[in-house]
Amino acid sequence: MAAFLSATWWAWVVLGFALGVLEILVPGYIFLGFAIGAVATGIVVGTGIGPSGISALLLVFAIASVIAWLVLRRVMGVRAGQVKIWDRDINDDR
């Protein structure tokens, strides 16, 4: 059953929309990259240009999700309340 659903384009799109709703409920831009990756995988499966095996589809989903997350990170930037990474120690001011 899972192999059948993984090769169905609308299952990926439904998963993407479900992750999008989850992103609205849980703030932090964590699930938005996964949602975009799932919809992109659904488009790839729907057009027939993508692979048909479940492991290859999961790889497409992972790559699309990482690319979407990196693009979102670049576009939206770092939020004001995030932790800053320090390059030097404040006690080394000699």
Gaussian input, Z-matrix of N, CA and C with variables (Angstrom, degrees):
# hf/3-21g

backbone

0 1
 N
 C     1     B1
 C     2     B2     1     A1
 N     3     B3     2     A2     1     D1
 C     4     B4     3     A3     2     D2
 C     5     B5     4     A4     3     D3
 N     6     B6     5     A5     4     D4
 C     7     B7     6     A6     5     D5
 C     8     B8     7     A7     6     D6
 N     9     B9     8     A8     7     D7
 C    10    B10     9     A9     8     D8
 C    11    B11    10    A10     9     D9
 N    12    B12    11    A11    10    D10
 C    13    B13    12    A12    11    D11
 C    14    B14    13    A13    12    D12
 N    15    B15    14    A14    13    D13
 C    16    B16    15    A15    14    D14
 C    17    B17    16    A16    15    D15
 N    18    B18    17    A17    16    D16
 C    19    B19    18    A18    17    D17
 C    20    B20    19    A19    18    D18
 N    21    B21    20    A20    19    D19
 C    22    B22    21    A21    20    D20
 C    23    B23    22    A22    21    D21
 N    24    B24    23    A23    22    D22
 C    25    B25    24    A24    23    D23
 C    26    B26    25    A25    24    D24
 N    27    B27    26    A26    25    D25
 C    28    B28    27    A27    26    D26
 C    29    B29    28    A28    27    D27
 N    30    B30    29    A29    28    D28
 C    31    B31    30    A30    29    D29
 C    32    B32    31    A31    30    D30
 N    33    B33    32    A32    31    D31
 C    34    B34    33    A33    32    D32
 C    35    B35    34    A34    33    D33
 N    36    B36    35    A35    34    D34
 C    37    B37    36    A36    35    D35
 C    38    B38    37    A37    36    D36
 N    39    B39    38    A38    37    D37
 C    40    B40    39    A39    38    D38
 C    41    B41    40    A40    39    D39
 N    42    B42    41    A41    40    D40
 C    43    B43    42    A42    41    D41
 C    44    B44    43    A43    42    D42
 N    45    B45    44    A44    43    D43
 C    46    B46    45    A45    44    D44
 C    47    B47    46    A46    45    D45
 N    48    B48    47    A47    46    D46
 C    49    B49    48    A48    47    D47
 C    50    B50    49    A49    48    D48
 N    51    B51    50    A50    49    D49
 C    52    B52    51    A51    50    D50
 C    53    B53    52    A52    51    D51
 N    54    B54    53    A53    52    D52
 C    55    B55    54    A54    53    D53
 C    56    B56    55    A55    54    D54
 N    57    B57    56    A56    55    D55
 C    58    B58    57    A57    56    D56
 C    59    B59    58    A58    57    D57
 N    60    B60    59    A59    58    D58
 C    61    B61    60    A60    59    D59
 C    62    B62    61    A61    60    D60
 N    63    B63    62    A62    61    D61
 C    64    B64    63    A63    62    D62
 C    65    B65    64    A64    63    D63
 N    66    B66    65    A65    64    D64
 C    67    B67    66    A66    65    D65
 C    68    B68    67    A67    66    D66
 N    69    B69    68    A68    67    D67
 C    70    B70    69    A69    68    D68
 C    71    B71    70    A70    69    D69
 N    72    B72    71    A71    70    D70
 C    73    B73    72    A72    71    D71
 C    74    B74    73    A73    72    D72
 N    75    B75    74    A74    73    D73
 C    76    B76    75    A75    74    D74
 C    77    B77    76    A76    75    D75
 N    78    B78    77    A77    76    D76
 C    79    B79    78    A78    77    D77
 C    80    B80    79    A79    78    D78
 N    81    B81    80    A80    79    D79
 C    82    B82    81    A81    80    D80
 C    83    B83    82    A82    81    D81
 N    84    B84    83    A83    82    D82
 C    85    B85    84    A84    83    D83
 C    86    B86    85    A85    84    D84
 N    87    B87    86    A86    85    D85
 C    88    B88    87    A87    86    D86
 C    89    B89    88    A88    87    D87
 N    90    B90    89    A89    88    D88
 C    91    B91    90    A90    89    D89
 C    92    B92    91    A91    90    D90
 N    93    B93    92    A92    91    D91
 C    94    B94    93    A93    92    D92
 C    95    B95    94    A94    93    D93
 N    96    B96    95    A95    94    D94
 C    97    B97    96    A96    95    D95
 C    98    B98    97    A97    96    D96
 N    99    B99    98    A98    97    D97
 C   100   B100    99    A99    98    D98
 C   101   B101   100   A100    99    D99
 N   102   B102   101   A101   100   D100
 C   103   B103   102   A102   101   D101
 C   104   B104   103   A103   102   D102
 N   105   B105   104   A104   103   D103
 C   106   B106   105   A105   104   D104
 C   107   B107   106   A106   105   D105
 N   108   B108   107   A107   106   D106
 C   109   B109   108   A108   107   D107
 C   110   B110   109   A109   108   D108
 N   111   B111   110   A110   109   D109
 C   112   B112   111   A111   110   D110
 C   113   B113   112   A112   111   D111
 N   114   B114   113   A113   112   D112
 C   115   B115   114   A114   113   D113
 C   116   B116   115   A115   114   D114
 N   117   B117   116   A116   115   D115
 C   118   B118   117   A117   116   D116
 C   119   B119   118   A118   117   D117
 N   120   B120   119   A119   118   D118
 C   121   B121   120   A120   119   D119
 C   122   B122   121   A121   120   D120
 N   123   B123   122   A122   121   D121
 C   124   B124   123   A123   122   D122
 C   125   B125   124   A124   123   D123
 N   126   B126   125   A125   124   D124
 C   127   B127   126   A126   125   D125
 C   128   B128   127   A127   126   D126
 N   129   B129   128   A128   127   D127
 C   130   B130   129   A129   128   D128
 C   131   B131   130   A130   129   D129
 N   132   B132   131   A131   130   D130
 C   133   B133   132   A132   131   D131
 C   134   B134   133   A133   132   D132
 N   135   B135   134   A134   133   D133
 C   136   B136   135   A135   134   D134
 C   137   B137   136   A136   135   D135
 N   138   B138   137   A137   136   D136
 C   139   B139   138   A138   137   D137
 C   140   B140   139   A139   138   D138
 N   141   B141   140   A140   139   D139
 C   142   B142   141   A141   140   D140
 C   143   B143   142   A142   141   D141
 N   144   B144   143   A143   142   D142
 C   145   B145   144   A144   143   D143
 C   146   B146   145   A145   144   D144
 N   147   B147   146   A146   145   D145
 C   148   B148   147   A147   146   D146
 C   149   B149   148   A148   147   D147
 N   150   B150   149   A149   148   D148
 C   151   B151   150   A150   149   D149
 C   152   B152   151   A151   150   D150
 N   153   B153   152   A152   151   D151
 C   154   B154   153   A153   152   D152
 C   155   B155   154   A154   153   D153
 N   156   B156   155   A155   154   D154
 C   157   B157   156   A156   155   D155
 C   158   B158   157   A157   156   D156
 N   159   B159   158   A158   157   D157
 C   160   B160   159   A159   158   D158
 C   161   B161   160   A160   159   D159
 N   162   B162   161   A161   160   D160
 C   163   B163   162   A162   161   D161
 C   164   B164   163   A163   162   D162
 N   165   B165   164   A164   163   D163
 C   166   B166   165   A165   164   D164
 C   167   B167   166   A166   165   D165
 N   168   B168   167   A167   166   D166
 C   169   B169   168   A168   167   D167
 C   170   B170   169   A169   168   D168
 N   171   B171   170   A170   169   D169
 C   172   B172   171   A171   170   D170
 C   173   B173   172   A172   171   D171
 N   174   B174   173   A173   172   D172
 C   175   B175   174   A174   173   D173
 C   176   B176   175   A175   174   D174
 N   177   B177   176   A176   175   D175
 C   178   B178   177   A177   176   D176
 C   179   B179   178   A178   177   D177
 N   180   B180   179   A179   178   D178
 C   181   B181   180   A180   179   D179
 C   182   B182   181   A181   180   D180
 N   183   B183   182   A182   181   D181
 C   184   B184   183   A183   182   D182
 C   185   B185   184   A184   183   D183
 N   186   B186   185   A185   184   D184
 C   187   B187   186   A186   185   D185
 C   188   B188   187   A187   186   D186
 N   189   B189   188   A188   187   D187
 C   190   B190   189   A189   188   D188
 C   191   B191   190   A190   189   D189
 N   192   B192   191   A191   190   D190
 C   193   B193   192   A192   191   D191
 C   194   B194   193   A193   192   D192
 N   195   B195   194   A194   193   D193
 C   196   B196   195   A195   194   D194
 C   197   B197   196   A196   195   D195
 N   198   B198   197   A197   196   D196
 C   199   B199   198   A198   197   D197
 C   200   B200   199   A199   198   D198
 N   201   B201   200   A200   199   D199
 C   202   B202   201   A201   200   D200
 C   203   B203   202   A202   201   D201
 N   204   B204   203   A203   202   D202
 C   205   B205   204   A204   203   D203
 C   206   B206   205   A205   204   D204
 N   207   B207   206   A206   205   D205
 C   208   B208   207   A207   206   D206
 C   209   B209   208   A208   207   D207
 N   210   B210   209   A209   208   D208
 C   211   B211   210   A210   209   D209
 C   212   B212   211   A211   210   D210
 N   213   B213   212   A212   211   D211
 C   214   B214   213   A213   212   D212
 C   215   B215   214   A214   213   D213
 N   216   B216   215   A215   214   D214
 C   217   B217   216   A216   215   D215
 C   218   B218   217   A217   216   D216
 N   219   B219   218   A218   217   D217
 C   220   B220   219   A219   218   D218
 C   221   B221   220   A220   219   D219
 N   222   B222   221   A221   220   D220
 C   223   B223   222   A222   221   D221
 C   224   B224   223   A223   222   D222
 N   225   B225   224   A224   223   D223
 C   226   B226   225   A225   224   D224
 C   227   B227   226   A226   225   D225
 N   228   B228   227   A227   226   D226
 C   229   B229   228   A228   227   D227
 C   230   B230   229   A229   228   D228
 N   231   B231   230   A230   229   D229
 C   232   B232   231   A231   230   D230
 C   233   B233   232   A232   231   D231
 N   234   B234   233   A233   232   D232
 C   235   B235   234   A234   233   D233
 C   236   B236   235   A235   234   D234
 N   237   B237   236   A236   235   D235
 C   238   B238   237   A237   236   D236
 C   239   B239   238   A238   237   D237
 N   240   B240   239   A239   238   D238
 C   241   B241   240   A240   239   D239
 C   242   B242   241   A241   240   D240
 N   243   B243   242   A242   241   D241
 C   244   B244   243   A243   242   D242
 C   245   B245   244   A244   243   D243
 N   246   B246   245   A245   244   D244
 C   247   B247   246   A246   245   D245
 C   248   B248   247   A247   246   D246
 N   249   B249   248   A248   247   D247
 C   250   B250   249   A249   248   D248
 C   251   B251   250   A250   249   D249
 N   252   B252   251   A251   250   D250
 C   253   B253   252   A252   251   D251
 C   254   B254   253   A253   252   D252
 N   255   B255   254   A254   253   D253
 C   256   B256   255   A255   254   D254
 C   257   B257   256   A256   255   D255
 N   258   B258   257   A257   256   D256
 C   259   B259   258   A258   257   D257
 C   260   B260   259   A259   258   D258
 N   261   B261   260   A260   259   D259
 C   262   B262   261   A261   260   D260
 C   263   B263   262   A262   261   D261
 N   264   B264   263   A263   262   D262
 C   265   B265   264   A264   263   D263
 C   266   B266   265   A265   264   D264
 N   267   B267   266   A266   265   D265
 C   268   B268   267   A267   266   D266
 C   269   B269   268   A268   267   D267
 N   270   B270   269   A269   268   D268
 C   271   B271   270   A270   269   D269
 C   272   B272   271   A271   270   D270
 N   273   B273   272   A272   271   D271
 C   274   B274   273   A273   272   D272
 C   275   B275   274   A274   273   D273
 N   276   B276   275   A275   274   D274
 C   277   B277   276   A276   275   D275
 C   278   B278   277   A277   276   D276
 N   279   B279   278   A278   277   D277
 C   280   B280   279   A279   278   D278
 C   281   B281   280   A280   279   D279

   B1=1.4537
   B2=1.5217
   B3=1.3417
   B4=1.4674
   B5=1.5249
   B6=1.3345
   B7=1.4618
   B8=1.5211
   B9=1.3275
   B10=1.4598
   B11=1.5207
   B12=1.3196
   B13=1.4604
   B14=1.5208
   B15=1.3216
   B16=1.4653
   B17=1.5228
   B18=1.3088
   B19=1.4611
   B20=1.5239
   B21=1.3171
   B22=1.4588
   B23=1.5258
   B24=1.3214
   B25=1.4638
   B26=1.5189
   B27=1.3245
   B28=1.4630
   B29=1.5219
   B30=1.3311
   B31=1.4669
   B32=1.5289
   B33=1.3356
   B34=1.4668
   B35=1.5189
   B36=1.3330
   B37=1.4696
   B38=1.5240
   B39=1.3306
   B40=1.4708
   B41=1.5240
   B42=1.3270
   B43=1.4655
   B44=1.5200
   B45=1.3336
   B46=1.4650
   B47=1.5133
   B48=1.3331
   B49=1.4636
   B50=1.5267
   B51=1.3344
   B52=1.4658
   B53=1.5292
   B54=1.3237
   B55=1.4640
   B56=1.5235
   B57=1.3303
   B58=1.4605
   B59=1.5185
   B60=1.3250
   B61=1.4747
   B62=1.5192
   B63=1.3267
   B64=1.4595
   B65=1.5303
   B66=1.3197
   B67=1.4739
   B68=1.5219
   B69=1.3188
   B70=1.4629
   B71=1.5274
   B72=1.3126
   B73=1.4643
   B74=1.5228
   B75=1.3309
   B76=1.4603
   B77=1.5298
   B78=1.3216
   B79=1.4652
   B80=1.5272
   B81=1.2978
   B82=1.4501
   B83=1.5079
   B84=1.3162
   B85=1.4557
   B86=1.5204
   B87=1.3165
   B88=1.4565
   B89=1.5210
   B90=1.3158
   B91=1.4565
   B92=1.5254
   B93=1.3155
   B94=1.4589
   B95=1.5243
   B96=1.3118
   B97=1.4633
   B98=1.5182
   B99=1.3380
   B100=1.4637
   B101=1.5221
   B102=1.3283
   B103=1.4692
   B104=1.5247
   B105=1.3094
   B106=1.4583
   B107=1.5315
   B108=1.3184
   B109=1.4611
   B110=1.5191
   B111=1.3328
   B112=1.4642
   B113=1.5232
   B114=1.3236
   B115=1.4724
   B116=1.5259
   B117=1.3285
   B118=1.4671
   B119=1.5262
   B120=1.3278
   B121=1.4595
   B122=1.5186
   B123=1.3236
   B124=1.4630
   B125=1.5129
   B126=1.3229
   B127=1.4669
   B128=1.5208
   B129=1.3243
   B130=1.4703
   B131=1.5255
   B132=1.3205
   B133=1.4656
   B134=1.5241
   B135=1.3272
   B136=1.4652
   B137=1.5144
   B138=1.3354
   B139=1.4606
   B140=1.5145
   B141=1.3156
   B142=1.4599
   B143=1.5063
   B144=1.3167
   B145=1.4696
   B146=1.5297
   B147=1.3199
   B148=1.4541
   B149=1.5116
   B150=1.3160
   B151=1.4653
   B152=1.5198
   B153=1.3294
   B154=1.4611
   B155=1.5349
   B156=1.3082
   B157=1.4619
   B158=1.5147
   B159=1.3374
   B160=1.4644
   B161=1.5253
   B162=1.3222
   B163=1.4653
   B164=1.5270
   B165=1.3150
   B166=1.4579
   B167=1.5274
   B168=1.3228
   B169=1.4625
   B170=1.5220
   B171=1.3129
   B172=1.4637
   B173=1.5214
   B174=1.3230
   B175=1.4610
   B176=1.5287
   B177=1.3262
   B178=1.4680
   B179=1.5240
   B180=1.3297
   B181=1.4601
   B182=1.5286
   B183=1.3225
   B184=1.4647
   B185=1.5232
   B186=1.3128
   B187=1.4641
   B188=1.5250
   B189=1.3400
   B190=1.4692
   B191=1.5251
   B192=1.3226
   B193=1.4603
   B194=1.5253
   B195=1.3098
   B196=1.4681
   B197=1.5250
   B198=1.3344
   B199=1.4636
   B200=1.5247
   B201=1.3297
   B202=1.4724
   B203=1.5194
   B204=1.3268
   B205=1.4610
   B206=1.5288
   B207=1.3387
   B208=1.4630
   B209=1.5264
   B210=1.3242
   B211=1.4643
   B212=1.5245
   B213=1.3212
   B214=1.4617
   B215=1.5155
   B216=1.2999
   B217=1.4664
   B218=1.5261
   B219=1.3348
   B220=1.4626
   B221=1.5322
   B222=1.3366
   B223=1.4647
   B224=1.5245
   B225=1.3285
   B226=1.4611
   B227=1.5205
   B228=1.3045
   B229=1.4567
   B230=1.5146
   B231=1.3108
   B232=1.4534
   B233=1.5201
   B234=1.3043
   B235=1.4683
   B236=1.5235
   B237=1.3235
   B238=1.4639
   B239=1.5264
   B240=1.3173
   B241=1.4484
   B242=1.5161
   B243=1.3307
   B244=1.4529
   B245=1.5211
   B246=1.2936
   B247=1.4528
   B248=1.5211
   B249=1.3107
   B250=1.4503
   B251=1.5191
   B252=1.3075
   B253=1.4627
   B254=1.5216
   B255=1.3174
   B256=1.4577
   B257=1.5147
   B258=1.3325
   B259=1.4562
   B260=1.5220
   B261=1.3197
   B262=1.4636
   B263=1.5360
   B264=1.2933
   B265=1.4515
   B266=1.5324
   B267=1.3338
   B268=1.4688
   B269=1.5298
   B270=1.3154
   B271=1.4627
   B272=1.5258
   B273=1.3349
   B274=1.4683
   B275=1.5158
   B276=1.3134
   B277=1.4470
   B278=1.5223
   B279=1.2927
   B280=1.4733
   B281=1.4730
   A1=111.23
   A2=117.38
   A3=120.23
   A4=110.81
   A5=117.68
   A6=120.22
   A7=110.45
   A8=117.35
   A9=120.62
   A10=110.71
   A11=116.95
   A12=120.10
   A13=112.39
   A14=117.64
   A15=118.88
   A16=111.73
   A17=117.98
   A18=121.60
   A19=111.93
   A20=118.13
   A21=122.74
   A22=108.68
   A23=116.59
   A24=120.57
   A25=112.05
   A26=117.12
   A27=118.88
   A28=111.87
   A29=118.01
   A30=120.00
   A31=110.25
   A32=116.75
   A33=120.55
   A34=111.10
   A35=116.49
   A36=119.94
   A37=110.15
   A38=117.61
   A39=121.06
   A40=110.15
   A41=117.55
   A42=120.83
   A43=110.66
   A44=116.80
   A45=120.47
   A46=112.33
   A47=117.27
   A48=119.92
   A49=111.44
   A50=117.28
   A51=120.07
   A52=110.53
   A53=116.85
   A54=119.93
   A55=111.29
   A56=117.06
   A57=120.56
   A58=112.02
   A59=116.62
   A60=120.74
   A61=109.80
   A62=116.62
   A63=120.46
   A64=110.90
   A65=116.85
   A66=120.37
   A67=111.16
   A68=116.95
   A69=120.30
   A70=110.37
   A71=116.84
   A72=120.58
   A73=112.77
   A74=117.65
   A75=122.85
   A76=107.43
   A77=118.04
   A78=119.53
   A79=112.15
   A80=115.58
   A81=119.70
   A82=114.24
   A83=119.75
   A84=124.46
   A85=112.41
   A86=116.94
   A87=121.06
   A88=110.76
   A89=116.78
   A90=121.14
   A91=112.94
   A92=119.00
   A93=121.13
   A94=111.62
   A95=118.00
   A96=120.98
   A97=111.69
   A98=116.60
   A99=120.31
   A100=111.09
   A101=116.79
   A102=120.48
   A103=110.28
   A104=117.06
   A105=120.53
   A106=110.16
   A107=117.28
   A108=121.03
   A109=112.40
   A110=117.01
   A111=120.17
   A112=111.32
   A113=117.50
   A114=120.21
   A115=110.02
   A116=117.54
   A117=120.49
   A118=110.81
   A119=117.76
   A120=121.14
   A121=110.30
   A122=117.56
   A123=120.82
   A124=111.91
   A125=116.91
   A126=120.36
   A127=110.58
   A128=116.80
   A129=120.71
   A130=110.34
   A131=116.98
   A132=120.67
   A133=110.65
   A134=116.74
   A135=120.49
   A136=113.62
   A137=116.86
   A138=119.29
   A139=112.59
   A140=117.04
   A141=120.77
   A142=114.81
   A143=118.33
   A144=120.34
   A145=112.10
   A146=116.87
   A147=120.53
   A148=112.89
   A149=116.14
   A150=121.21
   A151=110.81
   A152=115.85
   A153=119.32
   A154=113.32
   A155=119.12
   A156=121.17
   A157=112.00
   A158=116.01
   A159=119.74
   A160=111.31
   A161=117.53
   A162=118.94
   A163=110.65
   A164=117.84
   A165=120.60
   A166=110.84
   A167=117.81
   A168=120.87
   A169=111.33
   A170=116.94
   A171=119.37
   A172=111.24
   A173=117.02
   A174=120.39
   A175=110.50
   A176=117.40
   A177=121.03
   A178=109.81
   A179=116.71
   A180=121.34
   A181=111.03
   A182=117.28
   A183=121.02
   A184=111.03
   A185=117.13
   A186=120.42
   A187=110.52
   A188=116.98
   A189=120.27
   A190=110.93
   A191=117.64
   A192=121.01
   A193=111.63
   A194=117.21
   A195=120.44
   A196=110.53
   A197=116.92
   A198=119.80
   A199=110.31
   A200=116.87
   A201=120.21
   A202=110.58
   A203=117.83
   A204=120.62
   A205=111.04
   A206=116.81
   A207=119.62
   A208=111.48
   A209=117.32
   A210=120.20
   A211=110.16
   A212=117.73
   A213=120.54
   A214=111.29
   A215=116.71
   A216=121.11
   A217=111.05
   A218=115.62
   A219=120.49
   A220=110.71
   A221=116.95
   A222=120.65
   A223=111.18
   A224=117.18
   A225=120.61
   A226=112.65
   A227=117.52
   A228=121.13
   A229=113.22
   A230=114.71
   A231=121.98
   A232=108.14
   A233=115.97
   A234=119.85
   A235=110.28
   A236=116.05
   A237=121.79
   A238=112.52
   A239=119.21
   A240=121.45
   A241=114.82
   A242=118.50
   A243=120.12
   A244=111.34
   A245=115.44
   A246=122.21
   A247=109.70
   A248=115.73
   A249=120.80
   A250=109.24
   A251=116.28
   A252=121.52
   A253=107.35
   A254=115.56
   A255=121.15
   A256=109.50
   A257=115.83
   A258=121.27
   A259=112.61
   A260=116.16
   A261=119.39
   A262=108.82
   A263=115.24
   A264=122.03
   A265=109.11
   A266=116.81
   A267=119.71
   A268=111.67
   A269=117.75
   A270=120.77
   A271=112.24
   A272=116.81
   A273=120.56
   A274=111.33
   A275=117.72
   A276=122.60
   A277=109.99
   A278=117.59
   A279=122.03
   A280=111.80
   D1=-41.28
   D2=-179.62
   D3=-67.45
   D4=-35.61
   D5=178.70
   D6=-67.51
   D7=-35.36
   D8=177.67
   D9=-66.79
   D10=-44.44
   D11=-179.23
   D12=-69.49
   D13=-29.59
   D14=-179.93
   D15=-70.83
   D16=-24.11
   D17=179.45
   D18=-93.95
   D19=4.76
   D20=179.95
   D21=-101.06
   D22=125.73
   D23=-173.97
   D24=-64.74
   D25=-38.20
   D26=-175.15
   D27=-70.97
   D28=-24.17
   D29=177.36
   D30=-66.94
   D31=-38.12
   D32=177.41
   D33=-68.04
   D34=-39.28
   D35=-179.97
   D36=-67.86
   D37=-41.05
   D38=176.98
   D39=-62.95
   D40=-40.94
   D41=176.46
   D42=-62.01
   D43=-40.58
   D44=177.92
   D45=-63.13
   D46=-43.34
   D47=178.39
   D48=-67.75
   D49=-36.26
   D50=177.15
   D51=-64.74
   D52=-40.51
   D53=176.79
   D54=-68.00
   D55=-32.58
   D56=175.18
   D57=-65.02
   D58=-40.44
   D59=176.36
   D60=-66.00
   D61=-40.51
   D62=177.74
   D63=-62.85
   D64=-34.89
   D65=177.23
   D66=-64.67
   D67=-35.65
   D68=177.62
   D69=-67.29
   D70=-37.72
   D71=-178.41
   D72=-77.68
   D73=-31.85
   D74=-179.14
   D75=-117.32
   D76=98.72
   D77=-175.72
   D78=-69.48
   D79=156.24
   D80=174.91
   D81=134.53
   D82=3.40
   D83=179.67
   D84=54.83
   D85=39.09
   D86=178.29
   D87=-91.46
   D88=-46.83
   D89=-174.51
   D90=-88.08
   D91=-9.77
   D92=-176.26
   D93=-66.94
   D94=-39.35
   D95=176.31
   D96=-64.17
   D97=-40.13
   D98=176.59
   D99=-65.73
   D100=-37.89
   D101=179.43
   D102=-64.85
   D103=-44.23
   D104=178.50
   D105=-65.48
   D106=-39.07
   D107=177.64
   D108=-63.98
   D109=-38.81
   D110=178.97
   D111=-68.53
   D112=-41.82
   D113=177.84
   D114=-66.17
   D115=-40.25
   D116=177.52
   D117=-63.08
   D118=-39.70
   D119=176.60
   D120=-64.95
   D121=-39.25
   D122=175.89
   D123=-61.92
   D124=-38.27
   D125=177.42
   D126=-67.27
   D127=-40.67
   D128=178.60
   D129=-63.67
   D130=-43.78
   D131=178.98
   D132=-67.78
   D133=-39.75
   D134=-178.47
   D135=-66.74
   D136=-34.74
   D137=178.82
   D138=-80.83
   D139=-15.84
   D140=177.92
   D141=82.35
   D142=10.08
   D143=-179.11
   D144=-90.16
   D145=-9.56
   D146=-175.60
   D147=-95.02
   D148=176.93
   D149=178.91
   D150=-72.94
   D151=166.93
   D152=-176.59
   D153=-110.61
   D154=-16.63
   D155=-179.87
   D156=-77.79
   D157=152.39
   D158=-176.99
   D159=-67.04
   D160=-36.98
   D161=-179.40
   D162=-68.88
   D163=-37.48
   D164=177.61
   D165=-69.28
   D166=-37.00
   D167=177.22
   D168=-67.20
   D169=-37.88
   D170=175.76
   D171=-65.53
   D172=-34.43
   D173=176.08
   D174=-67.03
   D175=-42.10
   D176=176.21
   D177=-61.42
   D178=-43.08
   D179=178.46
   D180=-61.58
   D181=-43.87
   D182=-179.03
   D183=-65.23
   D184=-44.60
   D185=-179.08
   D186=-66.21
   D187=-43.80
   D188=179.05
   D189=-64.21
   D190=-37.13
   D191=179.74
   D192=-67.69
   D193=-42.39
   D194=179.25
   D195=-65.72
   D196=-42.94
   D197=178.32
   D198=-63.05
   D199=-43.67
   D200=179.11
   D201=-63.52
   D202=-40.43
   D203=179.73
   D204=-65.24
   D205=-41.46
   D206=179.42
   D207=-66.54
   D208=-39.45
   D209=177.49
   D210=-65.98
   D211=-42.91
   D212=177.91
   D213=-63.36
   D214=-38.81
   D215=178.36
   D216=-63.60
   D217=-40.18
   D218=179.56
   D219=-69.48
   D220=-41.71
   D221=-176.21
   D222=-73.94
   D223=-46.16
   D224=-175.54
   D225=-85.10
   D226=-22.63
   D227=177.66
   D228=74.35
   D229=-175.76
   D230=179.06
   D231=-86.08
   D232=133.25
   D233=179.32
   D234=-70.94
   D235=159.71
   D236=-176.27
   D237=-66.46
   D238=-29.48
   D239=-175.69
   D240=-92.04
   D241=4.98
   D242=-177.95
   D243=-76.76
   D244=160.68
   D245=-178.57
   D246=-70.21
   D247=134.49
   D248=178.00
   D249=-93.68
   D250=138.40
   D251=177.70
   D252=-94.17
   D253=123.09
   D254=-177.33
   D255=-90.53
   D256=138.21
   D257=178.58
   D258=-87.04
   D259=-25.49
   D260=-179.67
   D261=-141.13
   D262=160.61
   D263=-179.65
   D264=-83.53
   D265=141.04
   D266=-178.95
   D267=-70.29
   D268=-17.57
   D269=179.10
   D270=-84.05
   D271=-9.71
   D272=179.28
   D273=-93.51
   D274=40.36
   D275=-177.39
   D276=-96.81
   D277=61.68
   D278=-176.05
   D279=-108.45

